[in-house]
Amino acid sequence: MTAAVLAILGTPNAVFWGAIAAVLNFIPYLGPGLLMLLLVGVGLVEGSHGLALYLPSLAVLALHVVEANLVTPSILGVRMTVEPLLVIVSLAFWLWLWGPIGAFMSVPLLLVIKAVVLRLLV
């Protein structure tokens, strides 16, 4: 989707930037920010001025906001049901064990542990 939007905006090598967006999306928080900075650099190299300089970055930001806040939660909410109490306990445990990194990783680790336990029980 990112490559298509960037191609519509006339960004050179839109497929490359779409692939970079796919890879950087796996880095929470920092990945999309880094991609936006890179796209501002592309705008500077192209010699864009005004809004055209920031338009690819703003488009990527809009796509990321929609994906992260609407698409992914609606898909995962249907497929993976996790009790809120388990999320809080997991957050507290991994925060205590690994600090801030554990807090970021608490929900993915909870989902992996839940999947393994369910697979072993079935």
C-alpha positions as CSV (number, residue, x, y, z in Angstrom):
1,M,0.0,0.0,0.0
2,T,2.9,2.3,0.8
3,A,4.5,1.7,-2.6
4,A,1.2,2.4,-4.4
5,V,0.6,5.7,-2.5
6,L,4.2,6.8,-3.1
7,A,4.0,6.0,-6.8
8,I,0.8,8.1,-7.0
9,L,2.6,10.9,-5.4
10,G,5.5,10.6,-7.9
11,T,8.2,9.5,-5.5
12,P,11.1,7.9,-7.3
13,N,11.7,4.2,-6.6
14,A,8.3,3.8,-4.9
15,V,8.6,0.0,-4.8
16,F,11.9,0.2,-3.0
17,W,10.5,2.6,-0.4
18,G,7.5,0.3,0.0
19,A,9.8,-2.6,0.7
20,I,11.8,-0.4,3.2
21,A,8.5,0.5,4.8
22,A,7.6,-3.2,5.2
23,V,10.9,-4.0,6.8
24,L,10.9,-0.9,9.1
25,N,7.3,-1.6,10.2
26,F,8.7,-4.4,12.4
27,I,10.6,-1.9,14.5
28,P,8.0,-0.5,16.9
29,Y,7.8,3.3,17.1
30,L,11.3,3.9,15.5
31,G,10.7,2.2,12.2
32,P,7.9,4.5,10.8
33,G,9.7,7.6,12.2
34,L,12.9,6.6,10.4
35,L,11.1,6.0,7.2
36,M,9.5,9.4,7.4
37,L,12.9,11.0,7.9
38,L,14.3,9.1,4.9
39,L,11.4,10.3,2.8
40,V,12.0,13.9,3.8
41,G,15.6,13.3,2.6
42,V,14.3,12.0,-0.7
43,G,12.2,15.2,-1.0
44,L,15.3,17.3,-0.3
45,V,17.4,15.4,-2.9
46,E,14.6,15.8,-5.5
47,G,14.6,19.5,-4.9
48,S,11.0,19.7,-3.7
49,H,9.7,22.8,-2.0
50,G,6.9,23.6,0.4
51,L,4.3,20.9,1.0
52,A,5.7,18.7,-1.8
53,L,8.8,18.2,0.4
54,Y,6.8,16.7,3.2
55,L,3.9,15.0,1.3
56,P,5.5,11.5,1.0
57,S,6.3,11.6,4.7
58,L,2.8,12.8,5.6
59,A,1.3,10.1,3.4
60,V,3.4,7.4,5.1
61,L,2.4,8.8,8.5
62,A,-1.3,8.7,7.6
63,L,-1.0,5.1,6.3
64,H,0.8,4.0,9.5
65,V,-1.7,5.7,11.8
66,V,-4.6,4.0,10.0
67,E,-2.9,0.6,9.9
68,A,-1.7,0.7,13.5
69,N,-4.8,2.1,15.1
70,L,-7.6,0.6,12.9
71,V,-6.6,-2.3,10.7
72,T,-4.3,-4.3,12.9
73,P,-6.4,-4.1,16.1
74,S,-9.6,-5.0,14.3
75,I,-8.0,-8.1,12.7
76,L,-6.1,-9.2,15.8
77,G,-9.1,-8.4,18.0
78,V,-11.1,-11.0,16.2
79,R,-8.4,-13.6,15.9
80,M,-6.6,-13.3,19.2
81,T,-8.7,-12.9,22.3
82,V,-6.7,-12.2,25.4
83,E,-8.0,-11.3,28.8
84,P,-7.1,-7.8,29.9
85,L,-6.0,-9.1,33.3
86,L,-3.4,-11.3,31.5
87,V,-2.1,-8.3,29.6
88,I,-1.6,-6.3,32.8
89,V,0.0,-9.3,34.6
90,S,2.3,-9.9,31.6
91,L,3.2,-6.2,31.4
92,A,4.1,-6.1,35.1
93,F,6.1,-9.3,34.9
94,W,8.1,-8.5,31.8
95,L,8.6,-4.9,33.0
96,W,10.0,-6.2,36.3
97,L,12.2,-8.8,34.5
98,W,13.6,-6.8,31.5
99,G,12.6,-3.2,32.2
100,P,11.3,-1.0,29.4
101,I,12.3,-3.5,26.7
102,G,10.2,-6.1,28.5
103,A,7.3,-3.7,28.6
104,F,7.4,-3.3,24.8
105,M,7.7,-7.1,24.4
106,S,5.1,-8.1,27.0
107,V,2.0,-8.5,24.8
108,P,3.8,-10.3,21.9
109,L,5.4,-12.6,24.4
110,L,2.1,-13.2,26.0
111,L,0.5,-14.1,22.7
112,V,3.4,-16.5,21.9
113,I,3.1,-18.2,25.3
114,K,-0.6,-18.5,24.9
115,A,-0.3,-20.1,21.4
116,V,2.3,-22.6,22.7
117,V,0.2,-23.6,25.7
118,L,-2.9,-24.0,23.5
119,R,-1.0,-26.1,21.0
120,L,0.3,-28.3,23.8
121,L,-3.1,-28.8,25.3
122,V,-4.9,-29.6,22.1
